[in-house]
Amino acid sequence: MFWYQQPPGNGLKLVASSTSWTHNSYENGYSEAKFEVNRENTDYALMTIKNLTLKDEATYFCAASDH
């Protein structure tokens, strides 16, 4: 599972990826303290953005791959 952020007028930026149920990887500039990813099973995932500010204004996307 991959989570992307697209700020207005900009391209996609990878925020986090989840390759297992218990381990999330965050790209530079992003952290679990701000972008909490919960993946309970293969059918459900949720990213929560904490303490929103104007800098968080963006469209957010998730992408999944079925191997």
PQR file with spaces between the fields and no chain letter, atoms N, CA, C, O and H, PARSE charges and radii, in Angstrom:
ATOM       1  N    MET     1       0.850   -1.161    0.000 -0.4000 1.5000
ATOM       2  CA   MET     1       0.000    0.000    0.000 -0.0000 2.0000
ATOM       3  C    MET     1       0.900    1.230    0.000  0.5500 1.7000
ATOM       4  O    MET     1       1.879    1.299    0.742 -0.5500 1.4000
ATOM       5  N    PHE     2       0.557    2.184   -0.832 -0.4000 1.5000
ATOM       6  CA   PHE     2       1.326    3.417   -0.945 -0.0000 2.0000
ATOM       7  C    PHE     2       0.389    4.606   -0.758  0.5500 1.7000
ATOM       8  O    PHE     2      -0.741    4.601   -1.245 -0.5500 1.4000
ATOM       9  H    PHE     2      -0.239    2.128   -1.435  0.4000 1.0000
ATOM      10  N    TRP     3       0.868    5.618   -0.050 -0.4000 1.5000
ATOM      11  CA   TRP     3       0.097    6.843    0.180 -0.0000 2.0000
ATOM      12  C    TRP     3       0.851    8.012   -0.435  0.5500 1.7000
ATOM      13  O    TRP     3       2.046    8.191   -0.201 -0.5500 1.4000
ATOM      14  H    TRP     3       1.786    5.622    0.346  0.4000 1.0000
ATOM      15  N    TYR     4       0.124    8.817   -1.239 -0.4000 1.5000
ATOM      16  CA   TYR     4       0.713    9.950   -1.940 -0.0000 2.0000
ATOM      17  C    TYR     4      -0.002   11.236   -1.564  0.5500 1.7000
ATOM      18  O    TYR     4      -1.183   11.241   -1.217 -0.5500 1.4000
ATOM      19  H    TYR     4      -0.847    8.672   -1.429  0.4000 1.0000
ATOM      20  N    GLN     5       0.754   12.332   -1.645 -0.4000 1.5000
ATOM      21  CA   GLN     5       0.226   13.673   -1.417 -0.0000 2.0000
ATOM      22  C    GLN     5       0.463   14.472   -2.700  0.5500 1.7000
ATOM      23  O    GLN     5       1.547   14.416   -3.282 -0.5500 1.4000
ATOM      24  H    GLN     5       1.713   12.328   -1.927  0.4000 1.0000
ATOM      25  N    GLN     6      -0.565   15.222   -3.138 -0.4000 1.5000
ATOM      26  CA   GLN     6      -0.406   16.089   -4.296 -0.0000 2.0000
ATOM      27  C    GLN     6      -0.853   17.498   -3.911  0.5500 1.7000
ATOM      28  O    GLN     6      -2.044   17.802   -3.960 -0.5500 1.4000
ATOM      29  H    GLN     6      -1.445   15.268   -2.665  0.4000 1.0000
ATOM      30  N    PRO     7       0.091   18.358   -3.529 -0.5600 1.5000
ATOM      31  CA   PRO     7      -0.254   19.745   -3.206  0.2800 2.0000
ATOM      32  C    PRO     7      -0.769   20.465   -4.459  0.5500 1.7000
ATOM      33  O    PRO     7      -0.426   20.077   -5.576 -0.5500 1.4000
ATOM      34  N    PRO     8      -1.582   21.502   -4.284 -0.5600 1.5000
ATOM      35  CA   PRO     8      -2.122   22.228   -5.448  0.2800 2.0000
ATOM      36  C    PRO     8      -1.003   22.699   -6.388  0.5500 1.7000
ATOM      37  O    PRO     8      -0.039   23.328   -5.953 -0.5500 1.4000
ATOM      38  N    GLY     9      -1.147   22.386   -7.669 -0.4000 1.5000
ATOM      39  CA   GLY     9      -0.203   22.824   -8.682 -0.0000 2.0000
ATOM      40  C    GLY     9       1.109   22.049   -8.708  0.5500 1.7000
ATOM      41  O    GLY     9       2.035   22.441   -9.419 -0.5500 1.4000
ATOM      42  H    GLY     9      -1.930   21.875   -8.022  0.4000 1.0000
ATOM      43  N    ASN    10       1.212   20.966   -7.954 -0.4000 1.5000
ATOM      44  CA   ASN    10       2.446   20.185   -7.898 -0.0000 2.0000
ATOM      45  C    ASN    10       2.179   18.726   -8.240  0.5500 1.7000
ATOM      46  O    ASN    10       1.031   18.299   -8.360 -0.5500 1.4000
ATOM      47  H    ASN    10       0.461   20.648   -7.376  0.4000 1.0000
ATOM      48  N    GLY    11       3.256   17.975   -8.393 -0.4000 1.5000
ATOM      49  CA   GLY    11       3.147   16.560   -8.688 -0.0000 2.0000
ATOM      50  C    GLY    11       2.963   15.729   -7.431  0.5500 1.7000
ATOM      51  O    GLY    11       2.932   16.255   -6.318 -0.5500 1.4000
ATOM      52  H    GLY    11       4.189   18.322   -8.295  0.4000 1.0000
ATOM      53  N    LEU    12       2.843   14.426   -7.626 -0.4000 1.5000
ATOM      54  CA   LEU    12       2.659   13.504   -6.505 -0.0000 2.0000
ATOM      55  C    LEU    12       3.944   13.352   -5.708  0.5500 1.7000
ATOM      56  O    LEU    12       5.040   13.309   -6.267 -0.5500 1.4000
ATOM      57  H    LEU    12       2.868   13.999   -8.530  0.4000 1.0000
ATOM      58  N    LYS    13       3.789   13.271   -4.390 -0.4000 1.5000
ATOM      59  CA   LYS    13       4.904   12.993   -3.489 -0.0000 2.0000
ATOM      60  C    LYS    13       4.532   11.766   -2.668  0.5500 1.7000
ATOM      61  O    LYS    13       3.446   11.708   -2.091 -0.5500 1.4000
ATOM      62  H    LYS    13       2.899   13.307   -3.936  0.4000 1.0000
ATOM      63  N    LEU    14       5.425   10.793   -2.615 -0.4000 1.5000
ATOM      64  CA   LEU    14       5.185    9.614   -1.797 -0.0000 2.0000
ATOM      65  C    LEU    14       5.330    9.993   -0.334  0.5500 1.7000
ATOM      66  O    LEU    14       6.348   10.554    0.071 -0.5500 1.4000
ATOM      67  H    LEU    14       6.307   10.841   -3.084  0.4000 1.0000
ATOM      68  N    VAL    15       4.307    9.685    0.459 -0.4000 1.5000
ATOM      69  CA   VAL    15       4.315    9.959    1.889 -0.0000 2.0000
ATOM      70  C    VAL    15       4.815    8.734    2.642  0.5500 1.7000
ATOM      71  O    VAL    15       5.779    8.806    3.405 -0.5500 1.4000
ATOM      72  H    VAL    15       3.480    9.229    0.130  0.4000 1.0000
ATOM      73  N    ALA    16       4.144    7.609    2.414 -0.4000 1.5000
ATOM      74  CA   ALA    16       4.459    6.393    3.167 -0.0000 2.0000
ATOM      75  C    ALA    16       4.108    5.164    2.349  0.5500 1.7000
ATOM      76  O    ALA    16       3.291    5.214    1.429 -0.5500 1.4000
ATOM      77  H    ALA    16       3.361    7.550    1.795  0.4000 1.0000
ATOM      78  N    SER    17       4.740    4.068    2.705 -0.4000 1.5000
ATOM      79  CA   SER    17       4.396    2.783    2.102 -0.0000 2.0000
ATOM      80  C    SER    17       4.317    1.744    3.204  0.5500 1.7000
ATOM      81  O    SER    17       4.986    1.837    4.233 -0.5500 1.4000
ATOM      82  H    SER    17       5.403    4.027    3.452  0.4000 1.0000
ATOM      83  N    SER    18       3.482    0.758    2.955 -0.4000 1.5000
ATOM      84  CA   SER    18       3.278   -0.312    3.925 -0.0000 2.0000
ATOM      85  C    SER    18       3.413   -1.635    3.190  0.5500 1.7000
ATOM      86  O    SER    18       2.609   -1.957    2.316 -0.5500 1.4000
ATOM      87  H    SER    18       2.939    0.683    2.119  0.4000 1.0000
ATOM      88  N    THR    19       4.433   -2.394    3.551 -0.4000 1.5000
ATOM      89  CA   THR    19       4.652   -3.680    2.889 -0.0000 2.0000
ATOM      90  C    THR    19       4.299   -4.849    3.791  0.5500 1.7000
ATOM      91  O    THR    19       4.344   -6.004    3.369 -0.5500 1.4000
ATOM      92  H    THR    19       5.086   -2.133    4.262  0.4000 1.0000
ATOM      93  N    SER    20       3.952   -4.550    5.019 -0.4000 1.5000
ATOM      94  CA   SER    20       3.521   -5.597    5.944 -0.0000 2.0000
ATOM      95  C    SER    20       2.472   -5.002    6.872  0.5500 1.7000
ATOM      96  O    SER    20       2.198   -3.802    6.829 -0.5500 1.4000
ATOM      97  H    SER    20       3.916   -3.612    5.362  0.4000 1.0000
ATOM      98  N    TRP    21       1.899   -5.835    7.695 -0.4000 1.5000
ATOM      99  CA   TRP    21       0.841   -5.359    8.594 -0.0000 2.0000
ATOM     100  C    TRP    21       1.389   -4.503    9.723  0.5500 1.7000
ATOM     101  O    TRP    21       0.650   -3.724   10.325 -0.5500 1.4000
ATOM     102  H    TRP    21       2.122   -6.809    7.731  0.4000 1.0000
ATOM     103  N    THR    22       2.676   -4.639   10.015 -0.4000 1.5000
ATOM     104  CA   THR    22       3.214   -3.959   11.190 -0.0000 2.0000
ATOM     105  C    THR    22       4.296   -2.938   10.883  0.5500 1.7000
ATOM     106  O    THR    22       4.734   -2.230   11.789 -0.5500 1.4000
ATOM     107  H    THR    22       3.277   -5.272    9.526  0.4000 1.0000
ATOM     108  N    HIS    23       4.742   -2.837    9.639 -0.4000 1.5000
ATOM     109  CA   HIS    23       5.852   -1.936    9.327 -0.0000 2.0000
ATOM     110  C    HIS    23       5.460   -0.940    8.241  0.5500 1.7000
ATOM     111  O    HIS    23       5.049   -1.325    7.147 -0.5500 1.4000
ATOM     112  H    HIS    23       4.386   -3.412    8.902  0.4000 1.0000
ATOM     113  N    ASN    24       5.593    0.341    8.560 -0.4000 1.5000
ATOM     114  CA   ASN    24       5.363    1.405    7.592 -0.0000 2.0000
ATOM     115  C    ASN    24       6.679    2.137    7.366  0.5500 1.7000
ATOM     116  O    ASN    24       7.445    2.350    8.305 -0.5500 1.4000
ATOM     117  H    ASN    24       5.927    0.653    9.449  0.4000 1.0000
ATOM     118  N    SER    25       6.938    2.522    6.119 -0.4000 1.5000
ATOM     119  CA   SER    25       8.127    3.306    5.783 -0.0000 2.0000
ATOM     120  C    SER    25       7.680    4.697    5.376  0.5500 1.7000
ATOM     121  O    SER    25       6.713    4.853    4.631 -0.5500 1.4000
ATOM     122  H    SER    25       6.315    2.349    5.356  0.4000 1.0000
ATOM     123  N    TYR    26       8.381    5.703    5.865 -0.4000 1.5000
ATOM     124  CA   TYR    26       8.042    7.094    5.574 -0.0000 2.0000
ATOM     125  C    TYR    26       9.161    7.742    4.785  0.5500 1.7000
ATOM     126  O    TYR    26      10.339    7.517    5.061 -0.5500 1.4000
ATOM     127  H    TYR    26       9.167    5.576    6.471  0.4000 1.0000
ATOM     128  N    GLU    27       8.790    8.545    3.806 -0.4000 1.5000
ATOM     129  CA   GLU    27       9.759    9.278    3.015 -0.0000 2.0000
ATOM     130  C    GLU    27      10.296   10.460    3.826  0.5500 1.7000
ATOM     131  O    GLU    27       9.689   10.876    4.813 -0.5500 1.4000
ATOM     132  H    GLU    27       7.832    8.727    3.581  0.4000 1.0000
ATOM     133  N    ASN    28      11.447   10.994    3.394 -0.4000 1.5000
ATOM     134  CA   ASN    28      12.030   12.151    4.071 -0.0000 2.0000
ATOM     135  C    ASN    28      11.026   13.294    4.148  0.5500 1.7000
ATOM     136  O    ASN    28      10.371   13.619    3.157 -0.5500 1.4000
ATOM     137  H    ASN    28      11.940   10.656    2.593  0.4000 1.0000
ATOM     138  N    GLY    29      10.906   13.895    5.313 -0.4000 1.5000
ATOM     139  CA   GLY    29       9.984   15.002    5.514 -0.0000 2.0000
ATOM     140  C    GLY    29       8.618   14.568    6.007  0.5500 1.7000
ATOM     141  O    GLY    29       7.781   15.411    6.328 -0.5500 1.4000
ATOM     142  H    GLY    29      11.438   13.631    6.117  0.4000 1.0000
ATOM     143  N    TYR    30       8.380   13.269    6.074 -0.4000 1.5000
ATOM     144  CA   TYR    30       7.104   12.738    6.551 -0.0000 2.0000
ATOM     145  C    TYR    30       7.376   11.796    7.720  0.5500 1.7000
ATOM     146  O    TYR    30       8.402   11.116    7.754 -0.5500 1.4000
ATOM     147  H    TYR    30       9.060   12.584    5.813  0.4000 1.0000
ATOM     148  N    SER    31       6.450   11.763    8.677 -0.4000 1.5000
ATOM     149  CA   SER    31       6.654   10.888    9.832 -0.0000 2.0000
ATOM     150  C    SER    31       5.330   10.332   10.332  0.5500 1.7000
ATOM     151  O    SER    31       4.256   10.850   10.022 -0.5500 1.4000
ATOM     152  H    SER    31       5.617   12.315    8.649  0.4000 1.0000
ATOM     153  N    GLU    32       5.437    9.268   11.109 -0.4000 1.5000
ATOM     154  CA   GLU    32       4.250    8.661   11.702 -0.0000 2.0000
ATOM     155  C    GLU    32       3.584    9.612   12.692  0.5500 1.7000
ATOM     156  O    GLU    32       2.378    9.521   12.922 -0.5500 1.4000
ATOM     157  H    GLU    32       6.309    8.848   11.361  0.4000 1.0000
ATOM     158  N    ALA    33       4.356   10.521   13.278 -0.4000 1.5000
ATOM     159  CA   ALA    33       3.779   11.484   14.212 -0.0000 2.0000
ATOM     160  C    ALA    33       2.742   12.369   13.523  0.5500 1.7000
ATOM     161  O    ALA    33       1.790   12.820   14.161 -0.5500 1.4000
ATOM     162  H    ALA    33       5.336   10.595   13.091  0.4000 1.0000
ATOM     163  N    LYS    34       2.917   12.615   12.240 -0.4000 1.5000
ATOM     164  CA   LYS    34       1.997   13.464   11.473 -0.0000 2.0000
ATOM     165  C    LYS    34       1.041   12.638   10.612  0.5500 1.7000
ATOM     166  O    LYS    34      -0.149   12.944   10.545 -0.5500 1.4000
ATOM     167  H    LYS    34       3.690   12.248   11.722  0.4000 1.0000
ATOM     168  N    PHE    35       1.548   11.603    9.957 -0.4000 1.5000
ATOM     169  CA   PHE    35       0.767   10.779    9.029 -0.0000 2.0000
ATOM     170  C    PHE    35       0.719    9.355    9.571  0.5500 1.7000
ATOM     171  O    PHE    35       1.619    8.553    9.321 -0.5500 1.4000
ATOM     172  H    PHE    35       2.515   11.355   10.011  0.4000 1.0000
ATOM     173  N    GLU    36      -0.322    9.058   10.302 -0.4000 1.5000
ATOM     174  CA   GLU    36      -0.452    7.744   10.920 -0.0000 2.0000
ATOM     175  C    GLU    36      -1.152    6.781    9.966  0.5500 1.7000
ATOM     176  O    GLU    36      -2.283    7.026    9.545 -0.5500 1.4000
ATOM     177  H    GLU    36      -1.052    9.710   10.506  0.4000 1.0000
ATOM     178  N    VAL    37      -0.478    5.689    9.630 -0.4000 1.5000
ATOM     179  CA   VAL    37      -1.034    4.693    8.715 -0.0000 2.0000
ATOM     180  C    VAL    37      -1.416    3.452    9.504  0.5500 1.7000
ATOM     181  O    VAL    37      -0.596    2.891   10.230 -0.5500 1.4000
ATOM     182  H    VAL    37       0.440    5.489    9.972  0.4000 1.0000
ATOM     183  N    ASN    38      -2.661    3.027    9.358 -0.4000 1.5000
ATOM     184  CA   ASN    38      -3.145    1.796    9.976 -0.0000 2.0000
ATOM     185  C    ASN    38      -3.650    0.872    8.879  0.5500 1.7000
ATOM     186  O    ASN    38      -4.482    1.255    8.056 -0.5500 1.4000
ATOM     187  H    ASN    38      -3.327    3.483    8.767  0.4000 1.0000
ATOM     188  N    ARG    39      -3.140   -0.332    8.884 -0.4000 1.5000
ATOM     189  CA   ARG    39      -3.555   -1.337    7.892 -0.0000 2.0000
ATOM     190  C    ARG    39      -3.934   -2.591    8.654  0.5500 1.7000
ATOM     191  O    ARG    39      -3.071   -3.333    9.123 -0.5500 1.4000
ATOM     192  H    ARG    39      -2.465   -0.643    9.553  0.4000 1.0000
ATOM     193  N    GLU    40      -5.228   -2.820    8.772 -0.4000 1.5000
ATOM     194  CA   GLU    40      -5.708   -3.933    9.583 -0.0000 2.0000
ATOM     195  C    GLU    40      -5.743   -5.259    8.832  0.5500 1.7000
ATOM     196  O    GLU    40      -5.559   -6.317    9.434 -0.5500 1.4000
ATOM     197  H    GLU    40      -5.929   -2.217    8.391  0.4000 1.0000
ATOM     198  N    ASN    41      -5.977   -5.210    7.525 -0.4000 1.5000
ATOM     199  CA   ASN    41      -6.019   -6.421    6.713 -0.0000 2.0000
ATOM     200  C    ASN    41      -5.843   -6.043    5.250  0.5500 1.7000
ATOM     201  O    ASN    41      -5.569   -4.881    4.948 -0.5500 1.4000
ATOM     202  H    ASN    41      -6.127   -4.350    7.036  0.4000 1.0000
ATOM     203  N    THR    42      -5.990   -6.976    4.353 -0.4000 1.5000
ATOM     204  CA   THR    42      -5.764   -6.698    2.936 -0.0000 2.0000
ATOM     205  C    THR    42      -6.849   -5.819    2.323  0.5500 1.7000
ATOM     206  O    THR    42      -6.653   -5.274    1.237 -0.5500 1.4000
ATOM     207  H    THR    42      -6.213   -7.920    4.598  0.4000 1.0000
ATOM     208  N    ASP    43      -7.980   -5.672    2.992 -0.4000 1.5000
ATOM     209  CA   ASP    43      -9.095   -4.912    2.441 -0.0000 2.0000
ATOM     210  C    ASP    43      -9.283   -3.537    3.066  0.5500 1.7000
ATOM     211  O    ASP    43     -10.146   -2.776    2.630 -0.5500 1.4000
ATOM     212  H    ASP    43      -8.139   -6.115    3.875  0.4000 1.0000
ATOM     213  N    TYR    44      -8.494   -3.209    4.074 -0.4000 1.5000
ATOM     214  CA   TYR    44      -8.749   -1.964    4.797 -0.0000 2.0000
ATOM     215  C    TYR    44      -7.441   -1.293    5.200  0.5500 1.7000
ATOM     216  O    TYR    44      -6.578   -1.915    5.819 -0.5500 1.4000
ATOM     217  H    TYR    44      -7.793   -3.828    4.428  0.4000 1.0000
ATOM     218  N    ALA    45      -7.303   -0.030    4.846 -0.4000 1.5000
ATOM     219  CA   ALA    45      -6.166    0.776    5.282 -0.0000 2.0000
ATOM     220  C    ALA    45      -6.651    2.198    5.486  0.5500 1.7000
ATOM     221  O    ALA    45      -7.579    2.656    4.819 -0.5500 1.4000
ATOM     222  H    ALA    45      -8.004    0.476    4.343  0.4000 1.0000
ATOM     223  N    LEU    46      -6.014    2.885    6.413 -0.4000 1.5000
ATOM     224  CA   LEU    46      -6.424    4.245    6.752 -0.0000 2.0000
ATOM     225  C    LEU    46      -5.192    5.074    7.051  0.5500 1.7000
ATOM     226  O    LEU    46      -4.316    4.637    7.797 -0.5500 1.4000
ATOM     227  H    LEU    46      -5.261    2.513    6.955  0.4000 1.0000
ATOM     228  N    MET    47      -5.113    6.275    6.475 -0.4000 1.5000
ATOM     229  CA   MET    47      -4.079    7.221    6.847 -0.0000 2.0000
ATOM     230  C    MET    47      -4.758    8.399    7.518  0.5500 1.7000
ATOM     231  O    MET    47      -5.666    9.002    6.946 -0.5500 1.4000
ATOM     232  H    MET    47      -5.824    6.631    5.869  0.4000 1.0000
ATOM     233  N    THR    48      -4.327    8.730    8.721 -0.4000 1.5000
ATOM     234  CA   THR    48      -4.852    9.854    9.470 -0.0000 2.0000
ATOM     235  C    THR    48      -3.800   10.945    9.516  0.5500 1.7000
ATOM     236  O    THR    48      -2.650   10.692    9.876 -0.5500 1.4000
ATOM     237  H    THR    48      -3.589    8.241    9.185  0.4000 1.0000
ATOM     238  N    ILE    49      -4.194   12.161    9.151 -0.4000 1.5000
ATOM     239  CA   ILE    49      -3.283   13.297    9.202 -0.0000 2.0000
ATOM     240  C    ILE    49      -3.593   14.057   10.488  0.5500 1.7000
ATOM     241  O    ILE    49      -4.714   14.523   10.696 -0.5500 1.4000
ATOM     242  H    ILE    49      -5.128   12.366    8.859  0.4000 1.0000
ATOM     243  N    LYS    50      -2.588   14.173   11.339 -0.4000 1.5000
ATOM     244  CA   LYS    50      -2.782   14.772   12.657 -0.0000 2.0000
ATOM     245  C    LYS    50      -2.392   16.249   12.647  0.5500 1.7000
ATOM     246  O    LYS    50      -1.518   16.674   11.892 -0.5500 1.4000
ATOM     247  H    LYS    50      -1.678   13.795   11.170  0.4000 1.0000
ATOM     248  N    ASN    51      -3.062   17.013   13.501 -0.4000 1.5000
ATOM     249  CA   ASN    51      -2.741   18.437   13.683 -0.0000 2.0000
ATOM     250  C    ASN    51      -2.647   19.183   12.358  0.5500 1.7000
ATOM     251  O    ASN    51      -1.606   19.744   12.015 -0.5500 1.4000
ATOM     252  H    ASN    51      -3.773   16.668   14.114  0.4000 1.0000
ATOM     253  N    LEU    52      -3.748   19.180   11.623 -0.4000 1.5000
ATOM     254  CA   LEU    52      -3.787   19.795   10.297 -0.0000 2.0000
ATOM     255  C    LEU    52      -3.416   21.271   10.328  0.5500 1.7000
ATOM     256  O    LEU    52      -3.793   22.015   11.233 -0.5500 1.4000
ATOM     257  H    LEU    52      -4.594   18.725   11.901  0.4000 1.0000
ATOM     258  N    THR    53      -2.658   21.667    9.298 -0.4000 1.5000
ATOM     259  CA   THR    53      -2.342   23.079    9.084 -0.0000 2.0000
ATOM     260  C    THR    53      -2.584   23.374    7.603  0.5500 1.7000
ATOM     261  O    THR    53      -2.887   22.465    6.830 -0.5500 1.4000
ATOM     262  H    THR    53      -2.352   21.062    8.563  0.4000 1.0000
ATOM     263  N    LEU    54      -2.452   24.625    7.213 -0.4000 1.5000
ATOM     264  CA   LEU    54      -2.636   24.993    5.810 -0.0000 2.0000
ATOM     265  C    LEU    54      -1.610   24.300    4.908  0.5500 1.7000
ATOM     266  O    LEU    54      -1.888   24.075    3.730 -0.5500 1.4000
ATOM     267  H    LEU    54      -2.205   25.363    7.841  0.4000 1.0000
ATOM     268  N    LYS    55      -0.435   23.959    5.436 -0.4000 1.5000
ATOM     269  CA   LYS    55       0.588   23.275    4.643 -0.0000 2.0000
ATOM     270  C    LYS    55       0.153   21.870    4.231  0.5500 1.7000
ATOM     271  O    LYS    55       0.726   21.286    3.311 -0.5500 1.4000
ATOM     272  H    LYS    55      -0.210   24.141    6.393  0.4000 1.0000
ATOM     273  N    ASP    56      -0.859   21.327    4.909 -0.4000 1.5000
ATOM     274  CA   ASP    56      -1.342   19.982    4.590 -0.0000 2.0000
ATOM     275  C    ASP    56      -2.379   19.974    3.474  0.5500 1.7000
ATOM     276  O    ASP    56      -2.846   18.912    3.064 -0.5500 1.4000
ATOM     277  H    ASP    56      -1.325   21.801    5.656  0.4000 1.0000
ATOM     278  N    GLU    57      -2.742   21.164    2.980 -0.4000 1.5000
ATOM     279  CA   GLU    57      -3.732   21.220    1.906 -0.0000 2.0000
ATOM     280  C    GLU    57      -3.184   20.487    0.683  0.5500 1.7000
ATOM     281  O    GLU    57      -2.139   20.848    0.142 -0.5500 1.4000
ATOM     282  H    GLU    57      -2.363   22.027    3.313  0.4000 1.0000
ATOM     283  N    ALA    58      -3.904   19.461    0.264 -0.4000 1.5000
ATOM     284  CA   ALA    58      -3.477   18.634   -0.867 -0.0000 2.0000
ATOM     285  C    ALA    58      -4.567   17.622   -1.159  0.5500 1.7000
ATOM     286  O    ALA    58      -5.513   17.456   -0.389 -0.5500 1.4000
ATOM     287  H    ALA    58      -4.753   19.169    0.704  0.4000 1.0000
ATOM     288  N    THR    59      -4.413   16.954   -2.283 -0.4000 1.5000
ATOM     289  CA   THR    59      -5.217   15.769   -2.569 -0.0000 2.0000
ATOM     290  C    THR    59      -4.351   14.576   -2.201  0.5500 1.7000
ATOM     291  O    THR    59      -3.169   14.524   -2.543 -0.5500 1.4000
ATOM     292  H    THR    59      -3.645   17.088   -2.908  0.4000 1.0000
ATOM     293  N    TYR    60      -4.944   13.624   -1.503 -0.4000 1.5000
ATOM     294  CA   TYR    60      -4.210   12.444   -1.053 -0.0000 2.0000
ATOM     295  C    TYR    60      -4.750   11.215   -1.775  0.5500 1.7000
ATOM     296  O    TYR    60      -5.957   11.068   -1.972 -0.5500 1.4000
ATOM     297  H    TYR    60      -5.904   13.667   -1.225  0.4000 1.0000
ATOM     298  N    PHE    61      -3.830   10.337   -2.163 -0.4000 1.5000
ATOM     299  CA   PHE    61      -4.178    9.134   -2.902 -0.0000 2.0000
ATOM     300  C    PHE    61      -3.565    7.919   -2.205  0.5500 1.7000
ATOM     301  O    PHE    61      -2.507    8.007   -1.582 -0.5500 1.4000
ATOM     302  H    PHE    61      -2.850   10.456   -2.003  0.4000 1.0000
ATOM     303  N    CYS    62      -4.240    6.809   -2.324 -0.4000 1.5000
ATOM     304  CA   CYS    62      -3.627    5.542   -1.924 -0.0000 2.0000
ATOM     305  C    CYS    62      -3.592    4.646   -3.152  0.5500 1.7000
ATOM     306  O    CYS    62      -4.446    4.735   -4.035 -0.5500 1.4000
ATOM     307  H    CYS    62      -5.099    6.737   -2.830  0.4000 1.0000
ATOM     308  N    ALA    63      -2.605    3.798   -3.186 -0.4000 1.5000
ATOM     309  CA   ALA    63      -2.451    2.848   -4.282 -0.0000 2.0000
ATOM     310  C    ALA    63      -2.082    1.504   -3.684  0.5500 1.7000
ATOM     311  O    ALA    63      -1.298    1.424   -2.738 -0.5500 1.4000
ATOM     312  H    ALA    63      -1.912    3.725   -2.469  0.4000 1.0000
ATOM     313  N    ALA    64      -2.654    0.453   -4.245 -0.4000 1.5000
ATOM     314  CA   ALA    64      -2.375   -0.881   -3.741 -0.0000 2.0000
ATOM     315  C    ALA    64      -1.985   -1.785   -4.899  0.5500 1.7000
ATOM     316  O    ALA    64      -2.381   -1.573   -6.045 -0.5500 1.4000
ATOM     317  H    ALA    64      -3.291    0.519   -5.013  0.4000 1.0000
ATOM     318  N    SER    65      -1.213   -2.777   -4.572 -0.4000 1.5000
ATOM     319  CA   SER    65      -0.798   -3.755   -5.561 -0.0000 2.0000
ATOM     320  C    SER    65      -1.169   -5.141   -5.037  0.5500 1.7000
ATOM     321  O    SER    65      -0.921   -5.463   -3.876 -0.5500 1.4000
ATOM     322  H    SER    65      -0.892   -2.949   -3.641  0.4000 1.0000
ATOM     323  N    ASP    66      -1.757   -5.943   -5.895 -0.4000 1.5000
ATOM     324  CA   ASP    66      -2.134   -7.297   -5.518 -0.0000 2.0000
ATOM     325  C    ASP    66      -1.113   -8.247   -6.128  0.5500 1.7000
ATOM     326  O    ASP    66      -1.087   -8.442   -7.343 -0.5500 1.4000
ATOM     327  H    ASP    66      -1.959   -5.681   -6.838  0.4000 1.0000
ATOM     328  N    HIS    67      -0.278   -8.835   -5.290 -0.4000 1.5000
ATOM     329  CA   HIS    67       0.793   -9.729   -5.768 -0.0000 2.0000
ATOM     330  C    HIS    67       0.305  -11.153   -5.771  0.5500 1.7000
ATOM     331  O    HIS    67       1.052  -12.061   -6.139 -0.5500 1.4000
ATOM     332  H    HIS    67      -0.298   -8.677   -4.302  0.4000 1.0000
